[in-house]
Amino acid sequence: MKFGDFFKKPEKKDPLQEAEEFKNVGRFDKALEGYRNVLAADPSNLKAWYDKASIHLTLEQYDPALEAYEKILKLDPNNKKAWHEKGFILVNLGRLKEALEAYDKVLEAEPGNLKLLSDKAMILKELKRNVEVLKIYEKLLENDPKNIKIWFEKGSMLSDLGKETDALIAYDKVLELDPGHSGAMARKGLNIGVRRQFSESFALLDKALQKDPSNWFALYGKGLVWKLKGTDLKSLDRRYDAVKSFDNALQAFEKATTLHSNNAKLWFEKGLLLKDIERGNEAIRAFNKCLELDPMNVKAWYEKGVTLKELNMEKEATRCFERVLELEPTHTLARHKLKQM
């Protein structure tokens, strides 16, 4: 080193470069401080905003990340990556409708972005916009006709919409691609059981449980189908066989609620069965468990009220029907019950 070099001032680093170096070595606090200084001097510095946003996103600091992405999109409205990441943040903040708008901005430019279409389907499913979800599933299956997960999701959604014939086609497709798919066996088993194909239904449901003994839907299906069979037998005055069927249904629900004690749907159906076989006090306990897990369940409040009324517990029944009307003011049956009290 020359003697004169000792008297040279060190070169001043570019502030953006310095912040980026801190970012690259994981010193995010220093990096963020650097980007703040850069942006104070130059509020339109797109790279600084983007690097700042990416750090907040990495640290799961969603509010400041969102603020940064909004600044980016003011400066660069067609930035697809920023729209995508803004959508991701909005999902994590629970702002699902806004997230859809952000994802749609990307899909306008990239309509064939299958990953993003799948993400959009998940949001629509959460918002219970099932018809739109099914349209996306059709598009995904056009591209990947052997996608077992999408076929199964499609079948489940069609069942929820009451389109059981179409749902059965989807479950058959799943089983064609994966004959051992216990979820599709269980769903198909319930589907055909409701059509009174009892033997084939029970065979499928049992097979699903052999594959997966904890399959809650298979146990739920067995409970519903045995209950349906019992109701049919009772209507034919075959009381002994009906009692056996109801007992089988109860056994299925007992096992299901033991294995899956936090499933409100199972407790509700168990409550309905106990109510129907005139075991009212046990039915109340099942409905209470359902409502503990799902306090806004209008059906459970109503059925609990009906059961209490049958047990001559008028005050408690009244409170249930009033609760139904608080949750659903247009509930005609609850209003009618209250008039009878």
C-alpha positions as CSV (number, residue, x, y, z in Angstrom):
1,M,0.0,0.0,0.0
2,K,1.3,3.4,-0.9
3,F,1.9,6.0,1.9
4,G,-0.7,8.3,0.3
5,D,-3.5,5.7,0.5
6,F,-3.7,6.1,4.2
7,F,-5.0,9.6,3.7
8,K,-7.7,8.6,1.1
9,K,-11.3,8.8,2.2
10,P,-13.1,5.4,1.9
11,E,-15.5,5.3,-1.0
12,K,-19.1,5.9,0.1
13,K,-21.3,2.9,-0.8
14,D,-24.5,3.4,-2.8
15,P,-27.3,3.3,-0.2
16,L,-29.5,0.9,-2.3
17,Q,-26.5,-1.4,-2.8
18,E,-25.7,-1.4,0.9
19,A,-29.3,-2.2,1.9
20,E,-29.3,-5.0,-0.6
21,E,-26.1,-6.4,0.8
22,F,-27.7,-6.5,4.3
23,K,-30.8,-8.2,2.8
24,N,-28.7,-10.9,1.1
25,V,-26.9,-11.8,4.4
26,G,-30.2,-11.9,6.3
27,R,-29.6,-8.7,8.4
28,F,-33.2,-7.6,7.7
29,D,-33.4,-4.9,10.3
30,K,-30.4,-3.1,8.8
31,A,-31.7,-3.7,5.3
32,L,-35.2,-2.2,6.1
33,E,-33.5,0.8,7.7
34,G,-31.5,1.3,4.5
35,Y,-34.5,1.0,2.3
36,R,-36.4,3.5,4.4
37,N,-33.6,6.0,3.9
38,V,-33.5,5.3,0.2
39,L,-37.3,5.8,-0.1
40,A,-37.2,9.0,2.0
41,A,-34.9,10.4,-0.6
42,D,-36.5,8.8,-3.6
43,P,-40.2,7.7,-3.0
44,S,-40.5,6.3,-6.5
45,N,-37.6,3.9,-6.3
46,L,-39.3,0.7,-7.5
47,K,-36.5,-1.6,-6.6
48,A,-36.3,-0.3,-3.0
49,W,-40.1,-0.8,-2.6
50,Y,-39.9,-4.3,-4.0
51,D,-37.0,-5.4,-1.8
52,K,-38.6,-3.8,1.3
53,A,-41.9,-5.7,0.4
54,S,-40.1,-9.0,0.0
55,I,-38.4,-8.7,3.4
56,H,-41.7,-8.0,5.2
57,L,-43.3,-10.9,3.3
58,T,-40.4,-13.2,4.3
59,L,-40.9,-12.1,8.0
60,E,-44.7,-12.6,7.6
61,Q,-45.2,-8.9,8.5
62,Y,-48.2,-8.7,6.3
63,D,-49.5,-5.2,6.9
64,P,-46.2,-3.4,6.0
65,A,-45.7,-5.8,3.2
66,L,-49.2,-5.0,1.8
67,E,-48.5,-1.3,2.1
68,A,-45.2,-1.7,0.1
69,Y,-47.0,-3.8,-2.6
70,E,-49.6,-1.1,-3.0
71,K,-46.9,1.5,-3.5
72,I,-45.3,-0.8,-6.1
73,L,-48.6,-1.2,-8.0
74,K,-49.1,2.6,-8.0
75,L,-45.7,2.9,-9.7
76,D,-46.1,-0.1,-11.9
77,P,-49.8,-1.1,-12.3
78,N,-49.1,-4.1,-14.6
79,N,-46.6,-5.8,-12.3
80,K,-48.0,-9.4,-12.3
81,K,-45.6,-10.6,-9.6
82,A,-46.7,-7.8,-7.2
83,W,-50.4,-8.5,-7.9
84,H,-49.8,-12.2,-7.1
85,E,-47.9,-11.5,-3.9
86,K,-50.4,-8.9,-2.9
87,G,-53.2,-11.5,-3.3
88,F,-51.2,-14.0,-1.2
89,I,-50.9,-11.4,1.6
90,L,-54.6,-10.6,1.4
91,V,-55.5,-14.3,1.8
92,N,-53.3,-14.4,4.9
93,L,-55.1,-11.3,6.3
94,G,-58.5,-13.0,5.6
95,R,-59.4,-10.4,3.0
96,L,-60.5,-13.0,0.5
97,K,-62.6,-10.9,-1.9
98,E,-59.8,-8.4,-2.3
99,A,-57.4,-11.3,-2.8
100,L,-59.6,-12.6,-5.7
101,E,-59.4,-9.2,-7.4
102,A,-55.6,-9.3,-7.1
103,Y,-55.4,-12.8,-8.5
104,D,-57.8,-11.9,-11.4
105,K,-55.4,-9.1,-12.4
106,V,-52.7,-11.8,-12.9
107,L,-55.1,-14.2,-14.7
108,E,-56.1,-11.5,-17.1
109,A,-52.6,-11.6,-18.5
110,E,-52.0,-15.3,-17.7
111,P,-55.3,-17.2,-18.2
112,G,-53.5,-20.5,-18.4
113,N,-51.8,-20.1,-15.0
114,L,-53.0,-23.4,-13.5
115,K,-51.3,-22.9,-10.1
116,L,-53.0,-19.5,-9.7
117,L,-56.3,-21.0,-10.9
118,S,-56.0,-23.6,-8.1
119,D,-55.4,-20.9,-5.6
120,K,-58.4,-19.0,-6.8
121,A,-60.5,-22.1,-6.5
122,M,-59.5,-22.5,-2.9
123,I,-60.6,-18.9,-2.1
124,L,-63.9,-19.3,-3.9
125,K,-64.5,-22.5,-2.0
126,E,-63.9,-20.7,1.2
127,L,-66.4,-18.1,0.1
128,K,-68.9,-20.9,-0.8
129,R,-69.1,-19.8,-4.4
130,N,-69.2,-23.4,-5.5
131,V,-70.5,-22.9,-9.0
132,E,-67.5,-20.7,-9.9
133,V,-65.2,-23.3,-8.3
134,L,-66.7,-26.1,-10.5
135,K,-65.9,-24.0,-13.6
136,I,-62.3,-23.8,-12.6
137,Y,-62.2,-27.5,-11.8
138,E,-63.4,-28.2,-15.4
139,K,-60.6,-26.0,-16.7
140,L,-58.0,-27.8,-14.6
141,L,-59.3,-31.2,-15.6
142,E,-59.1,-30.3,-19.3
143,N,-55.4,-29.7,-18.8
144,D,-54.9,-32.7,-16.4
145,P,-57.7,-35.3,-16.8
146,K,-56.0,-37.7,-14.4
147,N,-55.9,-35.3,-11.5
148,I,-57.4,-37.5,-8.7
149,K,-57.5,-34.7,-6.2
150,I,-59.5,-32.4,-8.5
151,W,-61.9,-35.2,-9.5
152,F,-62.6,-35.9,-5.8
153,E,-63.0,-32.3,-4.9
154,K,-65.4,-31.9,-7.8
155,G,-67.5,-34.9,-6.7
156,S,-67.7,-33.5,-3.1
157,M,-68.7,-30.1,-4.3
158,L,-71.4,-31.6,-6.6
159,S,-72.7,-33.6,-3.7
160,D,-72.9,-30.4,-1.6
161,L,-74.9,-28.8,-4.4
162,G,-77.3,-31.8,-4.5
163,K,-76.1,-32.9,-8.0
164,E,-75.7,-36.5,-6.9
165,T,-75.7,-38.1,-10.4
166,D,-72.9,-35.9,-11.5
167,A,-71.1,-36.4,-8.2
168,L,-71.3,-40.2,-8.8
169,I,-69.6,-39.8,-12.2
170,A,-66.7,-37.9,-10.5
171,Y,-66.3,-40.5,-7.7
172,D,-66.3,-43.3,-10.3
173,K,-63.6,-41.5,-12.2
174,V,-61.5,-41.3,-8.9
175,L,-61.9,-45.0,-8.4
176,E,-61.0,-45.7,-12.0
177,L,-57.7,-43.9,-11.5
178,D,-57.2,-45.1,-7.9
179,P,-59.3,-48.2,-7.0
180,G,-58.2,-48.0,-3.4
181,H,-59.2,-44.3,-2.7
182,S,-61.1,-44.6,0.6
183,G,-62.5,-41.1,0.4
184,A,-64.2,-41.8,-3.0
185,M,-65.5,-45.2,-1.7
186,A,-67.1,-43.5,1.3
187,R,-68.7,-40.8,-0.8
188,K,-69.9,-43.2,-3.4
189,G,-71.2,-45.5,-0.7
190,L,-73.4,-42.8,0.8
191,N,-74.4,-41.6,-2.7
192,I,-75.8,-45.0,-3.7
193,G,-77.1,-45.7,-0.2
194,V,-79.4,-42.7,-0.4
195,R,-80.8,-44.4,-3.6
196,R,-81.6,-47.5,-1.5
197,Q,-78.9,-49.6,-3.0
198,F,-78.2,-50.8,0.5
199,S,-76.1,-53.9,-0.1
200,E,-73.7,-52.2,-2.5
201,S,-73.6,-49.1,-0.3
202,F,-72.6,-51.0,2.9
203,A,-70.0,-53.0,1.0
204,L,-68.3,-49.8,-0.2
205,L,-68.5,-48.1,3.2
206,D,-67.0,-51.2,4.9
207,K,-64.3,-51.4,2.3
208,A,-63.5,-47.7,2.9
209,L,-63.2,-48.4,6.6
210,Q,-60.9,-51.4,6.0
211,K,-58.6,-49.0,4.1
212,D,-58.9,-46.3,6.7
213,P,-60.6,-47.2,10.0
214,S,-60.7,-43.6,11.1
215,N,-62.5,-42.4,7.9
216,W,-65.1,-40.1,9.5
217,F,-67.1,-39.8,6.3
218,A,-67.5,-43.6,5.9
219,L,-68.8,-43.8,9.5
220,Y,-71.1,-40.9,8.9
221,G,-72.3,-42.6,5.7
222,K,-73.0,-45.9,7.5
223,G,-74.9,-44.0,10.1
224,L,-77.1,-42.2,7.6
225,V,-77.7,-45.3,5.4
226,W,-78.6,-47.5,8.3
227,K,-80.9,-44.8,9.6
228,L,-82.6,-44.6,6.2
229,K,-83.0,-48.3,6.0
230,G,-84.5,-48.4,9.5
231,T,-87.0,-45.7,8.5
232,D,-88.0,-47.7,5.4
233,L,-88.4,-50.9,7.5
234,K,-90.4,-49.0,10.1
235,S,-92.8,-47.7,7.4
236,L,-93.3,-51.4,6.3
237,D,-94.1,-52.3,9.9
238,R,-91.0,-54.5,10.1
239,R,-90.3,-53.1,13.6
240,Y,-87.8,-55.7,14.8
241,D,-85.6,-55.2,11.7
242,A,-86.0,-51.4,11.9
243,V,-84.8,-51.5,15.5
244,K,-81.7,-53.5,14.4
245,S,-81.0,-50.9,11.7
246,F,-81.3,-48.0,14.0
247,D,-79.0,-49.7,16.4
248,N,-76.4,-50.2,13.6
249,A,-76.8,-46.5,12.8
250,L,-76.2,-45.5,16.4
251,Q,-73.2,-47.7,16.6
252,A,-71.7,-46.0,13.6
253,F,-72.3,-42.5,15.0
254,E,-71.0,-43.6,18.4
255,K,-67.8,-44.7,16.9
256,A,-67.5,-41.7,14.7
257,T,-68.0,-39.2,17.6
258,T,-65.5,-41.1,19.7
259,L,-62.9,-41.0,16.9
260,H,-63.7,-37.4,15.8
261,S,-65.2,-35.7,18.8
262,N,-64.7,-32.2,17.3
263,N,-66.8,-32.8,14.2
264,A,-70.1,-30.8,14.7
265,K,-71.8,-32.5,11.8
266,L,-71.4,-36.0,13.4
267,W,-72.9,-34.8,16.7
268,F,-75.8,-33.2,14.9
269,E,-76.7,-36.4,12.9
270,K,-76.3,-38.5,16.1
271,G,-78.6,-36.1,17.8
272,L,-81.2,-36.4,15.0
273,L,-81.1,-40.2,15.2
274,L,-81.5,-40.2,19.0
275,K,-84.4,-37.8,18.7
276,D,-86.0,-40.1,16.1
277,I,-85.7,-43.2,18.2
278,E,-87.2,-41.3,21.2
279,R,-84.1,-41.0,23.3
280,G,-84.6,-37.3,23.9
281,N,-82.2,-36.6,26.8
282,E,-79.3,-38.2,24.9
283,A,-80.3,-36.3,21.8
284,I,-80.1,-33.0,23.8
285,R,-76.6,-33.9,24.9
286,A,-75.6,-34.5,21.3
287,F,-77.1,-31.3,20.1
288,N,-75.4,-29.4,22.9
289,K,-72.0,-30.9,21.8
290,C,-72.7,-29.8,18.2
291,L,-73.6,-26.3,19.4
292,E,-70.5,-26.1,21.6
293,L,-68.5,-26.7,18.4
294,D,-70.7,-24.7,16.1
295,P,-72.7,-22.1,18.0
296,M,-74.3,-20.6,14.9
297,N,-75.8,-23.9,13.7
298,V,-79.4,-23.0,13.1
299,K,-80.5,-26.6,12.4
300,A,-79.1,-27.8,15.7
301,W,-80.8,-25.0,17.7
302,Y,-84.1,-25.8,16.0
303,E,-83.9,-29.6,16.5
304,K,-82.8,-29.1,20.1
305,G,-85.9,-26.9,20.6
306,V,-88.2,-29.5,19.0
307,T,-86.7,-32.2,21.3
308,L,-87.1,-30.1,24.4
309,K,-90.7,-29.4,23.5
310,E,-91.3,-33.1,23.1
311,L,-89.8,-33.5,26.6
312,N,-92.3,-30.8,27.9
313,M,-89.4,-28.5,28.7
314,E,-91.2,-25.4,27.3
315,K,-89.0,-22.6,28.6
316,E,-85.8,-24.2,27.3
317,A,-87.5,-24.9,24.0
318,T,-88.7,-21.3,23.7
319,R,-85.1,-20.0,24.2
320,C,-83.9,-22.3,21.4
321,F,-86.6,-21.2,18.9
322,E,-85.8,-17.5,19.8
323,R,-82.1,-18.2,19.2
324,V,-83.1,-19.7,15.8
325,L,-84.9,-16.5,14.8
326,E,-82.0,-14.4,16.0
327,L,-79.7,-16.3,13.6
328,E,-82.2,-16.6,10.8
329,P,-85.2,-14.2,11.2
330,T,-87.1,-15.8,8.2
331,H,-87.1,-19.3,9.8
332,T,-90.8,-20.1,9.4
333,L,-90.9,-23.3,11.4
334,A,-89.3,-21.8,14.5
335,R,-91.8,-18.8,14.3
336,H,-94.6,-21.3,14.1
337,K,-93.3,-23.3,17.0
338,L,-93.1,-20.2,19.1
339,K,-96.7,-19.4,18.4
340,Q,-97.7,-22.8,19.7
341,M,-95.8,-22.3,23.0
